[in-house]
């Protein structure tokens, strides 16, 4: 059983390719921002994030985003520019 799980795990690792986020996915992330400042942060810090391709299907997992991108997304939930600035300062953006 352990050998079978190892084979499945190795197969998944070797069959995946990483690509940067597509423009559509990046626009989708920025459209959720409540302010223009937050949208700019999301666009800047999430543009280089990777999207994994498993057997021809692109999978975007927010769990795998970098700390800076997650912080920019968190700033996107703020309702005003001052709150965006506070969140960005706390994260070091």
GIBELQUI-V536600 format. One line per field, one symbol per residue. ss: DSSP state (H for helix, E for strand, L for the rest). Layout:
ss = ???
This chain:
ss = LHHHHHHHHHHHHHLEEEEELLHHHHHHHHHLLLLHHHHHHHHHHHLLLEEEEELLEEELLHHHLLHHHHHHHHHHLLLLHHHHHHHHHHHLL
